[in-house]
């Protein structure tokens, strides 16, 4: 895989221009996207405009910033002024925002080159990226398997060699799960570390934006570029940059293993994760046993909370203000009903209905308030665990990438998130990194969970594993741009 440092070096040494690089990636994206469907919209004009500015800077002899001139993909639920932003939904098929998301502004101002908007599950609701109005993204390692969701397009673009890195959002595992399925690194930062302004909301208390990259060092560089405090986002606190503070030395660190996360795993996942734990032991980390008793309750609590917030957030799509509107209707109520039925896919409608139900009179206390109490319990479990260890080690998902059109029931599909949703409930950071492959050669993801605003520790642990294994699990899918 091509890394950010490779691109920066080639540009700085003038071995190719940024425009040449960008044109190469755009050409490969147009050729490869038919197979993996990673992009909803390619933004040629924006990309070439940015590339021209980078080339002018190089010509003046100015030093490039770490991500300057590097082509990337932006998930299609992040607002880009004047550039179509669909949330992979018919509801917003032709929507062009009137303002930029803070994350996009930060990347653009640092000279990043946006190739396009990445495919996703509609309104970020899904674990496979199959719930997209534009068709699901495919896994570059096996086109008969899903890329994972909801940030599947961004993950597939990176793994498929048609973007150097990607930006996704994570509400219950939507960065980490596609990273695991596609064999790349995905970081879900601490809630509040990255501005959410301009992220089209699914569940506002759970959503967080983060990077998808081919290696840990790239993920750290991108995190540094987007982690500033945003005074226009009241949940934003910002975070300290980490890329120049990573260390592959894990001696003396305590890594917690909670047996609750190791139930119902596929054989391939269990074997790869257990080998990874032994690698950390050999590197000098201390492996300690811990307990996480609320894990079985995390999933129902998460889906109650997330669907309740989705019901509220998606209430604005009524055919009156913006977005899709039904063409024929009898009255106002009929217009709203038809608009929302036509505009939203089945999975989004299902979650809106569930959220509306748990917020309704007579059920609010039984469901929503109970889920909020469980949220406090999950947070308390993490606080207890981190008195005994520096990071928690788990699988990212109980299985490797599912086969496309597997048609699992909603409840079965939701269980793919069992290892990731507690992180969002508590607002702590986590990173997924490839740690092996199953019997079919599909990547296995290892998840490292840390204390709030301690991205440095989990990324250092991730880097240590990459160095110890000589990066052999960071394997390109052999598509797109494979060399420069």
VOGUDREN-507293 format. One record per residue (C-alpha): residue number from 1; x negated, z, y. Coordinates in steps of 0.25 Angstrom, whole numbers. Layout:
# residues N
(NUM (X Z Y))
...
***
This chain:
# residues 484
(1 (0 0 0))
(2 (-4 -3 14))
(3 (-6 10 22))
(4 (-6 13 37))
(5 (-21 15 38))
(6 (-23 1 32))
(7 (-14 -6 43))
(8 (-21 2 54))
(9 (-35 -2 49))
(10 (-32 -16 48))
(11 (-25 -17 62))
(12 (-36 -9 68))
(13 (-47 -18 62))
(14 (-39 -30 66))
(15 (-39 -36 52))
(16 (-24 -40 55))
(17 (-15 -39 67))
(18 (-3 -30 67))
(19 (6 -42 69))
(20 (0 -49 56))
(21 (2 -36 48))
(22 (16 -35 53))
(23 (19 -49 50))
(24 (14 -47 36))
(25 (23 -35 34))
(26 (35 -42 39))
(27 (32 -54 30))
(28 (31 -45 18))
(29 (43 -37 22))
(30 (52 -50 23))
(31 (46 -55 9))
(32 (47 -41 2))
(33 (60 -36 8))
(34 (69 -45 0))
(35 (64 -37 -12))
(36 (64 -23 -8))
(37 (73 -23 4))
(38 (65 -13 12))
(39 (69 -18 26))
(40 (83 -19 32))
(41 (77 -25 45))
(42 (63 -31 47))
(43 (59 -30 62))
(44 (49 -41 64))
(45 (50 -41 79))
(46 (48 -26 81))
(47 (36 -27 71))
(48 (29 -38 77))
(49 (31 -32 91))
(50 (24 -19 86))
(51 (13 -27 79))
(52 (10 -35 92))
(53 (9 -22 100))
(54 (-1 -16 89))
(55 (-9 -29 89))
(56 (-10 -28 105))
(57 (-15 -14 103))
(58 (-26 -18 93))
(59 (-30 -29 102))
(60 (-32 -19 113))
(61 (-41 -11 104))
(62 (-32 1 104))
(63 (-31 10 92))
(64 (-19 10 83))
(65 (-11 22 80))
(66 (-9 25 65))
(67 (4 18 62))
(68 (2 7 73))
(69 (4 -7 68))
(70 (9 -2 54))
(71 (21 -9 49))
(72 (32 0 44))
(73 (47 1 40))
(74 (57 9 47))
(75 (70 15 40))
(76 (82 8 45))
(77 (89 21 49))
(78 (79 23 60))
(79 (83 17 74))
(80 (76 6 80))
(81 (81 1 93))
(82 (86 -13 93))
(83 (82 -15 78))
(84 (93 -14 67))
(85 (94 -1 61))
(86 (104 -1 49))
(87 (103 12 41))
(88 (105 2 30))
(89 (120 2 33))
(90 (130 -8 36))
(91 (135 2 47))
(92 (122 -1 55))
(93 (119 -15 50))
(94 (117 -20 64))
(95 (114 -8 71))
(96 (102 -8 81))
(97 (99 6 87))
(98 (97 7 102))
(99 (86 17 101))
(100 (74 19 92))
(101 (72 31 83))
(102 (61 40 87))
(103 (53 37 74))
(104 (53 22 77))
(105 (49 24 91))
(106 (37 33 87))
(107 (33 22 77))
(108 (35 10 86))
(109 (27 17 98))
(110 (15 20 88))
(111 (15 5 85))
(112 (21 5 71))
(113 (27 -9 66))
(114 (41 -8 61))
(115 (43 -19 51))
(116 (58 -16 49))
(117 (69 -6 45))
(118 (69 -1 31))
(119 (80 -1 21))
(120 (87 12 17))
(121 (99 18 11))
(122 (111 17 21))
(123 (110 28 31))
(124 (99 34 23))
(125 (108 38 12))
(126 (102 36 -2))
(127 (91 38 -11))
(128 (89 23 -16))
(129 (90 14 -3))
(130 (101 7 -11))
(131 (112 11 -1))
(132 (108 1 10))
(133 (117 -9 15))
(134 (106 -19 15))
(135 (102 -17 0))
(136 (93 -6 -5))
(137 (77 -6 -4))
(138 (70 -9 -17))
(139 (58 -1 -23))
(140 (45 -10 -21))
(141 (40 -4 -34))
(142 (52 -9 -42))
(143 (63 -18 -35))
(144 (73 -13 -45))
(145 (72 1 -40))
(146 (76 8 -27))
(147 (67 11 -15))
(148 (73 25 -13))
(149 (81 30 -2))
(150 (84 30 9))
(151 (72 25 15))
(152 (70 15 4))
(153 (67 3 13))
(154 (56 10 20))
(155 (49 15 7))
(156 (51 1 0))
(157 (44 -6 12))
(158 (32 3 11))
(159 (31 2 -4))
(160 (34 -12 -3))
(161 (23 -15 7))
(162 (32 -20 18))
(163 (29 -9 27))
(164 (17 1 28))
(165 (26 13 30))
(166 (40 16 33))
(167 (49 26 40))
(168 (61 32 33))
(169 (70 44 34))
(170 (73 55 24))
(171 (86 63 23))
(172 (85 67 9))
(173 (73 60 3))
(174 (74 46 9))
(175 (59 44 13))
(176 (54 52 1))
(177 (62 46 -10))
(178 (59 31 -7))
(179 (45 35 -5))
(180 (45 40 -19))
(181 (52 28 -25))
(182 (43 18 -18))
(183 (30 25 -20))
(184 (26 28 -6))
(185 (25 41 3))
(186 (37 46 11))
(187 (37 58 20))
(188 (50 65 24))
(189 (45 74 36))
(190 (50 87 41))
(191 (63 87 47))
(192 (60 86 62))
(193 (46 80 61))
(194 (51 66 64))
(195 (62 62 74))
(196 (75 58 68))
(197 (80 52 81))
(198 (84 37 78))
(199 (86 40 63))
(200 (100 36 60))
(201 (105 49 54))
(202 (109 52 40))
(203 (108 67 39))
(204 (102 72 52))
(205 (97 86 47))
(206 (90 79 35))
(207 (84 65 40))
(208 (70 64 43))
(209 (61 51 46))
(210 (48 49 39))
(211 (37 39 34))
(212 (36 31 21))
(213 (22 26 18))
(214 (12 21 8))
(215 (4 34 8))
(216 (3 48 14))
(217 (-6 45 25))
(218 (3 34 30))
(219 (15 43 29))
(220 (8 54 38))
(221 (4 43 48))
(222 (18 39 50))
(223 (23 53 50))
(224 (14 56 61))
(225 (19 44 69))
(226 (34 49 68))
(227 (33 64 68))
(228 (33 67 83))
(229 (44 76 90))
(230 (56 69 96))
(231 (63 76 107))
(232 (75 68 105))
(233 (77 73 91))
(234 (81 87 91))
(235 (77 89 76))
(236 (63 83 79))
(237 (51 93 79))
(238 (40 83 76))
(239 (28 85 67))
(240 (13 86 68))
(241 (6 73 63))
(242 (0 74 49))
(243 (-9 62 46))
(244 (-22 67 51))
(245 (-20 81 45))
(246 (-17 76 30))
(247 (-27 82 20))
(248 (-27 78 5))
(249 (-33 92 1))
(250 (-21 100 -5))
(251 (-30 111 -11))
(252 (-23 124 -9))
(253 (-9 118 -6))
(254 (2 124 -14))
(255 (12 114 -19))
(256 (26 119 -24))
(257 (33 113 -36))
(258 (48 117 -37))
(259 (53 114 -51))
(260 (67 110 -45))
(261 (61 97 -40))
(262 (56 93 -54))
(263 (70 93 -61))
(264 (76 80 -66))
(265 (64 71 -63))
(266 (61 58 -70))
(267 (49 59 -79))
(268 (40 49 -70))
(269 (43 58 -58))
(270 (40 71 -65))
(271 (27 66 -70))
(272 (22 60 -57))
(273 (25 72 -49))
(274 (19 82 -59))
(275 (6 73 -59))
(276 (6 74 -44))
(277 (7 89 -44))
(278 (-4 90 -53))
(279 (-12 81 -44))
(280 (-10 91 -33))
(281 (-14 102 -42))
(282 (-27 95 -45))
(283 (-29 93 -30))
(284 (-29 108 -28))
(285 (-15 111 -24))
(286 (-8 123 -30))
(287 (5 120 -37))
(288 (15 131 -36))
(289 (29 132 -42))
(290 (41 134 -32))
(291 (56 134 -33))
(292 (66 126 -25))
(293 (79 131 -30))
(294 (88 124 -20))
(295 (84 110 -25))
(296 (96 108 -33))
(297 (105 111 -21))
(298 (97 102 -11))
(299 (104 89 -15))
(300 (118 93 -13))
(301 (115 101 0))
(302 (107 88 5))
(303 (119 79 2))
(304 (129 88 8))
(305 (121 89 21))
(306 (116 75 22))
(307 (130 69 19))
(308 (136 79 29))
(309 (126 74 40))
(310 (128 60 36))
(311 (143 61 38))
(312 (141 66 52))
(313 (130 56 56))
(314 (137 44 51))
(315 (150 47 57))
(316 (145 38 69))
(317 (147 25 61))
(318 (161 23 64))
(319 (162 8 69))
(320 (163 12 83))
(321 (150 16 89))
(322 (140 7 82))
(323 (137 1 68))
(324 (147 -6 58))
(325 (162 -7 62))
(326 (173 -12 53))
(327 (179 -25 57))
(328 (193 -23 54))
(329 (201 -10 55))
(330 (215 -4 58))
(331 (211 8 67))
(332 (199 17 71))
(333 (200 25 58))
(334 (200 12 50))
(335 (188 6 58))
(336 (180 19 55))
(337 (183 19 41))
(338 (180 5 38))
(339 (168 5 47))
(340 (161 16 39))
(341 (166 11 25))
(342 (160 -3 28))
(343 (148 2 36))
(344 (143 13 26))
(345 (138 11 12))
(346 (144 19 0))
(347 (133 30 0))
(348 (134 33 15))
(349 (149 34 14))
(350 (147 43 2))
(351 (138 52 10))
(352 (147 52 22))
(353 (159 56 14))
(354 (151 67 7))
(355 (146 72 21))
(356 (160 72 27))
(357 (166 79 15))
(358 (156 91 16))
(359 (158 92 31))
(360 (173 92 30))
(361 (182 105 32))
(362 (183 113 19))
(363 (170 108 14))
(364 (160 110 25))
(365 (156 125 20))
(366 (156 121 6))
(367 (147 110 7))
(368 (140 108 20))
(369 (137 122 23))
(370 (133 125 9))
(371 (123 113 10))
(372 (117 119 23))
(373 (115 132 16))
(374 (108 125 5))
(375 (99 118 15))
(376 (94 132 20))
(377 (91 135 5))
(378 (83 123 3))
(379 (76 125 16))
(380 (73 139 11))
(381 (68 134 -3))
(382 (58 126 5))
(383 (53 137 13))
(384 (51 146 1))
(385 (44 135 -7))
(386 (34 133 5))
(387 (30 148 5))
(388 (24 144 -9))
(389 (19 131 -7))
(390 (14 120 3))
(391 (22 109 -2))
(392 (33 106 -13))
(393 (30 95 -23))
(394 (42 88 -29))
(395 (46 74 -34))
(396 (52 65 -23))
(397 (63 60 -32))
(398 (66 64 -46))
(399 (64 49 -50))
(400 (58 36 -46))
(401 (65 25 -39))
(402 (78 22 -45))
(403 (82 8 -50))
(404 (91 1 -40))
(405 (106 1 -42))
(406 (105 12 -51))
(407 (119 17 -46))
(408 (116 32 -48))
(409 (128 40 -43))
(410 (127 46 -29))
(411 (124 60 -35))
(412 (113 54 -44))
(413 (107 47 -32))
(414 (107 59 -24))
(415 (98 66 -34))
(416 (86 57 -31))
(417 (85 66 -18))
(418 (84 79 -25))
(419 (69 81 -22))
(420 (70 76 -8))
(421 (82 82 -1))
(422 (78 96 0))
(423 (67 92 9))
(424 (77 86 19))
(425 (86 98 18))
(426 (74 107 22))
(427 (68 97 32))
(428 (54 99 26))
(429 (44 87 24))
(430 (41 80 11))
(431 (33 68 7))
(432 (35 59 -6))
(433 (22 52 -11))
(434 (21 43 -24))
(435 (15 51 -35))
(436 (16 42 -47))
(437 (25 33 -54))
(438 (35 34 -66))
(439 (35 26 -79))
(440 (41 14 -71))
(441 (30 14 -61))
(442 (39 19 -50))
(443 (34 28 -40))
(444 (36 43 -40))
(445 (37 52 -28))
(446 (31 66 -25))
(447 (37 74 -14))
(448 (29 84 -6))
(449 (38 94 2))
(450 (32 102 13))
(451 (35 113 24))
(452 (42 108 37))
(453 (32 100 46))
(454 (21 101 35))
(455 (20 86 33))
(456 (5 88 33))
(457 (5 95 20))
(458 (14 86 11))
(459 (7 74 17))
(460 (-7 80 14))
(461 (-2 83 -1))
(462 (3 68 -2))
(463 (-10 63 3))
(464 (-18 72 -7))
(465 (-10 66 -18))
(466 (-12 52 -14))
(467 (-27 55 -12))
(468 (-28 62 -26))
(469 (-21 50 -33))
(470 (-29 40 -25))
(471 (-15 34 -20))
(472 (-12 28 -33))
(473 (3 31 -32))
(474 (4 24 -18))
(475 (6 11 -25))
(476 (11 -2 -18))
(477 (23 -9 -24))
(478 (15 -22 -22))
(479 (24 -29 -12))
(480 (24 -32 3))
(481 (11 -30 10))
(482 (1 -25 0))
(483 (-12 -28 8))
(484 (-17 -32 22))
***
